[in-house]
């Protein structure tokens, strides 16, 4: 019995010695929480299993509780409940926020800034996720349709493409002879990246590699967009909107399919609301909706005109019933009913000048960037419908499919007649200035 008790005592002593091993001993050499490994001449942090990213998005943390559903989509029926839910300020010397873009899954907002110089990725609550530094000021960013890539043109003329998951710079596309200040756009099929700049050129970069295709313009390119079906590419330059057949761009010998000569106004911004409906806006005139009426001869007609002057930027909501618009002469963001042209809501954004507007693809968040030049302060604010506002859409509420066709036949007092412009490729003549 005594011998058995002695053995138990010895075991207890050994266990106590093992638990009190000093930091410099062998047990202290176990792996720490993170390690670093070289990848493509860079050092990246490798997370342990307990810190692995969420399978729903590579940059967002794994939820520890039941995922909280996003707010409801912002629509014409609930826009009165819209409220500011997050704010982020940026201090700067000369220029703050240059552009914003949401990832396709609406989980990440990319914000390009002068100081710090680069692109910061935020979640929908404006909590920073990752900063991607750059050697130049980056303008309006864009995500690829799968959300794996983010790209932007730079003040040095280079167009850069990064991997979203770790911020790795994948490509620096060289070709613009001046700042690539227009927004960039990925084609829906992921094959091309379009960029525009002060060198009067719109460039198409094949993402699989190879030389870019140059689409010449008469004035600097200020805005560009692919149609959702990938069939058309539209670009604004000076006093004209040019259209390109995306399927045959590589063989078109840099000749546009057609153009809209706007006569007396510049059109710095444009976007497709539908496969065949394009919205354009000019600083000296109004926001207009155009329909591609005939693909055979490529004819475009004006279908609506909204009487809001000095528009410098706009963005449609998810169901295309609302359009958020801003201008250099106003610090407010107007949410316009696309069916009637009436203001459905006006947002008093925290700043003096609206710099950028972006709806998340799922329609649940509206991001607004403003500047206060005298205070050298830029602000990004997020607007959404509070979760406490449980609203049911009225039974007679109209969908985008119901509203847009109705607008095709609507003639407002502001226009005397629908304008039909023949834009057959063989009839195209460049129109610049007031010509």
C-alpha positions as CSV (number, residue, x, y, z in Angstrom):
1,X,0.0,0.0,0.0
2,X,2.8,2.3,0.9
3,X,4.6,1.6,-2.4
4,X,1.4,2.4,-4.4
5,X,1.0,5.8,-2.6
6,X,4.7,6.6,-3.3
7,X,4.1,6.0,-7.1
8,X,1.0,8.3,-7.0
9,X,3.1,11.0,-5.3
10,X,5.9,10.7,-7.9
11,X,3.3,11.1,-10.7
12,X,1.8,14.2,-9.1
13,X,5.3,15.8,-8.8
14,X,6.1,15.1,-12.5
15,X,2.8,16.6,-13.6
16,X,3.4,19.8,-11.6
17,X,6.9,20.2,-13.1
18,X,5.5,19.8,-16.6
19,X,2.9,22.5,-16.0
20,X,5.4,25.0,-14.7
21,X,7.8,24.7,-17.6
22,X,9.4,28.2,-18.1
23,X,8.8,30.3,-21.3
24,X,12.1,29.5,-22.8
25,X,11.7,25.7,-22.6
26,X,10.7,23.2,-25.3
27,X,6.9,23.6,-24.8
28,X,7.1,27.3,-25.6
29,X,8.2,26.6,-29.1
30,X,4.6,25.6,-30.2
31,X,3.1,27.7,-33.1
32,X,1.7,31.1,-32.2
33,X,-1.7,32.4,-33.4
34,X,-0.4,33.4,-36.8
35,X,2.7,32.6,-39.0
36,X,4.0,34.3,-42.1
37,X,5.0,32.6,-45.4
38,X,6.5,34.2,-48.5
39,X,4.0,34.3,-51.4
40,X,5.0,36.0,-54.7
41,X,7.8,38.0,-53.0
42,X,5.4,39.3,-50.4
43,X,4.7,38.2,-46.8
44,X,1.2,37.4,-45.9
45,X,-0.4,36.4,-42.6
46,X,-1.9,33.0,-42.4
47,X,-4.7,32.6,-40.0
48,X,-5.3,29.6,-37.8
49,X,-8.5,27.6,-38.1
50,X,-10.2,29.6,-35.4
51,X,-9.5,32.8,-37.3
52,X,-10.4,31.6,-40.8
53,X,-12.6,34.0,-42.9
54,X,-16.2,33.4,-43.4
55,X,-17.1,31.2,-46.4
56,X,-19.6,33.8,-47.5
57,X,-16.9,36.4,-48.1
58,X,-13.1,36.0,-47.9
59,X,-12.6,39.2,-45.9
60,X,-15.4,39.2,-43.4
61,X,-15.0,37.4,-40.0
62,X,-16.8,34.2,-39.3
63,X,-20.1,35.0,-37.5
64,X,-20.3,33.7,-34.0
65,X,-24.0,33.9,-33.9
66,X,-26.9,33.5,-36.3
67,X,-26.2,35.8,-39.3
68,X,-28.3,39.0,-39.1
69,X,-30.2,39.5,-42.4
70,X,-29.4,42.8,-44.2
71,X,-31.9,45.7,-44.1
72,X,-34.7,45.6,-46.7
73,X,-34.0,46.9,-50.1
74,X,-34.6,50.7,-50.5
75,X,-37.6,51.1,-52.8
76,X,-40.2,53.7,-53.7
77,X,-42.5,52.2,-51.1
78,X,-40.2,52.6,-48.1
79,X,-37.9,55.5,-49.0
80,X,-39.5,57.7,-46.4
81,X,-37.9,55.5,-43.7
82,X,-34.4,55.9,-45.1
83,X,-31.9,57.0,-42.4
84,X,-28.2,57.5,-41.9
85,X,-26.7,54.4,-40.2
86,X,-22.9,54.9,-40.4
87,X,-20.4,57.8,-41.0
88,X,-16.7,57.9,-41.7
89,X,-14.6,61.1,-42.0
90,X,-11.5,61.7,-44.0
91,X,-9.1,64.6,-43.6
92,X,-7.1,65.8,-46.5
93,X,-5.0,68.6,-48.0
94,X,-6.4,68.9,-51.6
95,X,-9.1,66.4,-52.4
96,X,-10.6,63.6,-50.3
97,X,-12.7,60.7,-51.6
98,X,-12.5,60.1,-55.4
99,X,-14.9,57.3,-55.9
100,X,-16.8,54.4,-54.4
101,X,-18.0,51.0,-55.5
102,X,-19.9,48.1,-53.9
103,X,-18.8,44.4,-54.3
104,X,-21.4,42.3,-56.2
105,X,-22.5,40.6,-53.0
106,X,-23.0,44.0,-51.3
107,X,-20.7,43.0,-48.5
108,X,-17.8,45.4,-49.2
109,X,-17.6,49.1,-50.1
110,X,-14.4,50.2,-51.9
111,X,-13.5,53.8,-51.3
112,X,-10.6,55.5,-53.1
113,X,-9.0,58.4,-51.3
114,X,-6.0,60.8,-51.8
115,X,-4.9,60.6,-48.1
116,X,-4.2,57.8,-47.5
117,X,-3.4,57.2,-51.2
118,X,-5.1,54.1,-52.3
119,X,-8.4,52.1,-51.8
120,X,-9.9,51.2,-48.5
121,X,-12.3,48.3,-48.2
122,X,-15.1,48.7,-45.7
123,X,-18.1,46.6,-44.6
124,X,-21.6,48.0,-44.8
125,X,-21.2,49.6,-41.4
126,X,-18.0,51.4,-42.6
127,X,-15.8,49.2,-40.4
128,X,-12.4,49.0,-42.2
129,X,-11.5,45.6,-43.5
130,X,-8.3,46.2,-45.6
131,X,-6.3,49.1,-47.0
132,X,-4.8,48.7,-50.5
133,X,-2.0,51.3,-51.0
134,X,-0.9,52.7,-54.3
135,X,1.9,54.8,-55.8
136,X,-0.7,57.2,-57.3
137,X,-4.0,58.7,-56.6
138,X,-6.7,56.2,-57.6
139,X,-10.0,57.4,-59.1
140,X,-13.4,55.6,-59.2
141,X,-12.9,51.9,-58.5
142,X,-14.9,48.9,-59.8
143,X,-15.3,45.2,-58.8
144,X,-15.3,42.3,-61.2
145,X,-18.7,40.5,-61.4
146,X,-17.4,37.6,-59.3
147,X,-16.1,40.0,-56.7
148,X,-12.5,38.6,-56.8
149,X,-10.9,41.7,-58.4
150,X,-11.0,45.4,-57.8
151,X,-9.6,47.9,-60.3
152,X,-9.1,51.7,-60.7
153,X,-7.4,54.2,-63.0
154,X,-4.7,56.3,-61.5
155,X,-3.3,59.9,-61.8
156,X,-0.1,58.4,-63.3
157,X,-2.1,57.0,-66.2
158,X,-1.8,53.4,-65.0
159,X,-4.8,51.1,-64.5
160,X,-4.3,48.8,-61.6
161,X,-6.0,45.5,-60.8
162,X,-5.8,43.9,-57.3
163,X,-6.9,40.7,-55.8
164,X,-9.6,41.5,-53.2
165,X,-8.9,38.6,-50.8
166,X,-5.4,39.8,-49.9
167,X,-4.8,43.1,-51.7
168,X,-2.2,41.6,-54.1
169,X,-1.4,43.8,-57.1
170,X,-2.0,41.6,-60.1
171,X,-1.5,43.9,-63.0
172,X,-0.4,47.5,-63.9
173,X,-1.9,48.3,-67.3
174,X,0.2,51.0,-69.1
175,X,-1.1,52.8,-72.1
176,X,-2.9,56.1,-71.2
177,X,-0.9,59.2,-71.9
178,X,-2.3,61.1,-68.9
179,X,-4.5,60.6,-65.9
180,X,-7.0,57.7,-66.3
181,X,-9.6,59.7,-64.5
182,X,-12.8,58.1,-65.8
183,X,-14.4,55.2,-64.0
184,X,-13.3,51.7,-65.0
185,X,-15.7,48.9,-65.9
186,X,-15.4,45.2,-66.1
187,X,-17.4,43.5,-69.0
188,X,-20.2,41.2,-67.7
189,X,-18.4,38.2,-69.1
190,X,-15.2,39.1,-67.3
191,X,-13.1,39.2,-70.5
192,X,-12.4,42.9,-70.6
193,X,-11.6,45.9,-68.4
194,X,-12.5,49.3,-69.9
195,X,-10.8,52.6,-68.9
196,X,-10.9,56.2,-70.1
197,X,-8.7,59.2,-69.6
198,X,-7.6,62.7,-70.6
199,X,-5.7,61.3,-73.6
200,X,-9.0,61.1,-75.6
201,X,-8.8,57.3,-75.5
202,X,-11.0,54.6,-74.2
203,X,-8.9,51.5,-73.7
204,X,-10.1,47.9,-73.6
205,X,-7.8,45.6,-71.7
206,X,-8.1,41.8,-72.2
207,X,-7.9,40.3,-68.7
208,X,-6.4,37.1,-70.1
209,X,-3.4,39.2,-71.4
210,X,-2.4,40.9,-74.6
211,X,-2.4,44.4,-76.1
212,X,-5.2,46.8,-75.3
213,X,-7.7,48.0,-77.9
214,X,-7.9,51.8,-78.3
215,X,-11.2,53.5,-79.0
216,X,-10.5,57.1,-80.0
217,X,-12.6,60.0,-79.0
218,X,-12.6,63.7,-79.9
219,X,-12.4,64.9,-76.3
220,X,-11.4,63.4,-72.9
221,X,-13.5,60.4,-71.8
222,X,-15.4,61.2,-68.7
223,X,-17.6,58.1,-68.1
224,X,-18.2,54.6,-69.5
225,X,-20.5,51.6,-68.9
226,X,-21.3,48.2,-70.2
227,X,-25.0,47.2,-70.6
228,X,-26.0,44.5,-68.2
229,X,-26.2,41.9,-71.0
230,X,-22.8,42.9,-72.2
231,X,-24.0,43.8,-75.7
232,X,-23.2,47.5,-75.6
233,X,-20.5,49.7,-74.3
234,X,-21.3,53.4,-73.9
235,X,-18.9,56.3,-73.3
236,X,-19.2,60.0,-72.7
237,X,-16.8,62.5,-74.2
238,X,-17.4,66.2,-74.3
239,X,-20.7,66.8,-76.0
240,X,-21.4,63.3,-77.2
241,X,-22.3,59.8,-76.0
242,X,-20.7,57.1,-78.2
243,X,-22.0,53.5,-78.5
244,X,-19.9,50.5,-79.3
245,X,-20.9,46.9,-80.2
246,X,-19.1,45.0,-77.4
247,X,-19.2,41.7,-79.4
248,X,-17.2,43.1,-82.2
249,X,-15.0,45.8,-80.6
250,X,-11.8,44.0,-81.4
251,X,-12.6,44.1,-85.2
252,X,-14.3,47.5,-85.4
253,X,-11.1,49.4,-86.2
254,X,-11.8,51.9,-83.5
255,X,-15.0,53.1,-85.1
256,X,-18.1,53.6,-82.9
257,X,-21.4,52.1,-83.9
258,X,-23.1,55.5,-83.3
259,X,-23.3,58.5,-81.1
260,X,-25.7,60.9,-79.5
261,X,-24.7,64.5,-80.3
262,X,-25.9,66.5,-77.3
263,X,-25.5,69.9,-78.9
264,X,-25.3,72.2,-76.0
265,X,-24.4,70.1,-72.9
266,X,-21.6,68.0,-71.7
267,X,-22.5,64.6,-70.3
268,X,-20.0,63.7,-67.6
269,X,-22.0,60.7,-66.3
270,X,-24.0,57.8,-67.7
271,X,-25.2,54.4,-66.7
272,X,-27.5,51.6,-68.1
273,X,-30.8,51.2,-66.2
274,X,-31.7,48.2,-68.3
275,X,-30.2,46.3,-71.2
276,X,-31.6,48.8,-73.7
277,X,-32.2,51.9,-71.5
278,X,-29.4,54.4,-70.8
279,X,-29.4,57.4,-68.4
280,X,-27.2,60.4,-69.1
281,X,-26.8,63.7,-67.2
282,X,-25.1,67.0,-68.0
283,X,-24.0,69.8,-65.8
284,X,-25.8,72.4,-67.9
285,X,-29.0,70.6,-68.6
286,X,-31.1,67.7,-67.4
287,X,-31.1,64.0,-66.8
288,X,-32.3,62.1,-69.8
289,X,-33.4,58.5,-70.5
290,X,-32.7,56.9,-73.9
291,X,-33.9,53.7,-75.4
292,X,-32.1,51.7,-78.0
293,X,-35.1,51.5,-80.3
294,X,-33.6,49.6,-83.2
295,X,-30.5,47.3,-83.1
296,X,-30.5,46.8,-86.8
297,X,-29.9,50.4,-87.8
298,X,-28.9,51.4,-84.2
299,X,-31.4,54.1,-83.4
300,X,-31.8,55.7,-80.0
301,X,-34.7,57.9,-78.9
302,X,-35.2,60.1,-75.9
303,X,-37.9,58.7,-73.8
304,X,-37.9,60.9,-70.7
305,X,-36.4,64.1,-69.3
306,X,-36.1,64.9,-65.6
307,X,-35.9,68.6,-64.8
308,X,-33.0,68.6,-62.4
309,X,-30.2,71.0,-63.5
310,X,-26.5,70.7,-62.8
311,X,-26.4,66.9,-62.3
312,X,-22.9,65.6,-61.9
313,X,-23.6,62.0,-60.7
314,X,-26.4,59.6,-60.1
315,X,-27.1,55.9,-59.3
316,X,-30.2,53.7,-59.7
317,X,-31.5,51.5,-56.9
318,X,-31.8,47.8,-57.3
319,X,-35.3,47.6,-58.8
320,X,-34.7,50.7,-61.0
321,X,-37.7,52.6,-59.6
322,X,-35.5,55.3,-57.9
323,X,-32.6,57.3,-59.0
324,X,-30.3,59.0,-56.5
325,X,-28.9,62.2,-58.0
326,X,-26.4,64.8,-56.9
327,X,-24.8,67.9,-58.3
328,X,-22.0,70.4,-57.8
329,X,-24.5,73.1,-56.9
330,X,-26.2,71.2,-54.1
331,X,-25.2,69.3,-50.9
332,X,-28.4,67.3,-50.9
333,X,-29.1,64.0,-52.6
334,X,-32.4,63.7,-54.3
335,X,-34.1,60.3,-54.7
336,X,-36.2,60.6,-57.8
337,X,-39.2,58.5,-58.8
338,X,-38.3,57.3,-62.3
339,X,-41.9,56.9,-63.3
340,X,-43.0,60.5,-62.6
341,X,-39.8,62.4,-62.3
342,X,-40.9,63.7,-58.9
343,X,-38.6,63.8,-55.9
344,X,-39.5,61.0,-53.5
345,X,-37.0,62.0,-50.8
346,X,-34.2,64.4,-50.2
347,X,-31.3,63.5,-48.0
348,X,-29.3,66.2,-46.2
349,X,-25.8,64.7,-46.6
350,X,-23.1,65.7,-44.1
351,X,-21.1,68.0,-46.5
352,X,-21.1,70.8,-49.0
353,X,-20.4,69.0,-52.3
354,X,-21.6,65.5,-53.3
355,X,-18.6,63.6,-54.6
356,X,-20.0,60.1,-55.2
357,X,-23.2,58.0,-54.8
358,X,-23.5,54.2,-54.9
359,X,-26.4,51.8,-54.2
360,X,-25.4,48.4,-53.1
361,X,-26.4,45.7,-55.7
362,X,-29.0,44.2,-53.3
363,X,-30.4,47.7,-52.8
364,X,-30.1,47.6,-49.0
365,X,-27.6,50.4,-48.6
366,X,-26.9,53.8,-50.2
367,X,-23.4,55.2,-49.9
368,X,-22.9,59.0,-50.2
369,X,-19.5,60.8,-50.3
370,X,-19.3,64.5,-49.6
371,X,-16.7,67.2,-49.3
372,X,-16.3,70.2,-47.1
373,X,-13.4,72.0,-48.8
374,X,-13.0,74.8,-46.3
375,X,-12.6,72.3,-43.5
376,X,-10.5,69.9,-45.6
377,X,-12.9,67.1,-44.6
378,X,-14.4,64.4,-46.7
379,X,-17.2,62.2,-45.4
380,X,-18.7,58.9,-46.4
381,X,-22.2,58.1,-45.0
382,X,-24.3,54.9,-45.3
383,X,-28.1,55.1,-45.5
384,X,-30.5,52.2,-45.1
385,X,-33.9,51.3,-43.9
386,X,-33.9,50.6,-40.1
387,X,-34.6,47.1,-39.1
388,X,-37.5,48.3,-36.9
389,X,-39.3,49.6,-40.0
390,X,-41.2,46.5,-41.1
391,X,-43.0,47.7,-44.1
392,X,-45.1,45.7,-46.5
393,X,-45.2,46.9,-50.1
394,X,-48.7,48.0,-51.2
395,X,-50.5,45.6,-53.4
396,X,-50.5,48.1,-56.3
397,X,-46.8,48.9,-56.0
398,X,-45.1,48.9,-59.4
399,X,-42.0,46.9,-60.3
400,X,-39.3,48.1,-62.6
401,X,-40.8,46.0,-65.4
402,X,-44.0,48.0,-65.0
403,X,-42.5,51.4,-64.6
404,X,-39.9,51.5,-67.3
405,X,-42.2,50.5,-70.2
406,X,-44.7,53.2,-69.1
407,X,-41.9,55.8,-69.2
408,X,-41.2,54.9,-72.8
409,X,-44.4,56.5,-74.0
410,X,-44.4,59.4,-71.6
411,X,-43.8,62.9,-73.0
412,X,-43.1,65.6,-70.4
413,X,-43.9,69.3,-70.9
414,X,-40.2,70.0,-70.9
415,X,-39.7,68.3,-74.3
416,X,-41.7,69.2,-77.4
417,X,-41.3,65.8,-79.1
418,X,-39.5,62.6,-78.9
419,X,-36.1,62.9,-80.6
420,X,-35.2,60.1,-83.0
421,X,-31.5,60.0,-83.9
422,X,-30.4,57.8,-86.8
423,X,-27.2,56.2,-85.8
424,X,-26.4,53.6,-88.5
425,X,-22.6,53.0,-88.5
426,X,-22.3,54.1,-92.1
427,X,-24.0,57.5,-91.3
428,X,-22.0,58.3,-88.3
429,X,-20.2,61.6,-88.3
430,X,-18.3,62.8,-85.2
431,X,-20.0,65.7,-83.5
432,X,-17.9,68.0,-81.1
433,X,-18.5,71.2,-79.3
434,X,-21.6,73.0,-80.6
435,X,-21.3,71.4,-84.0
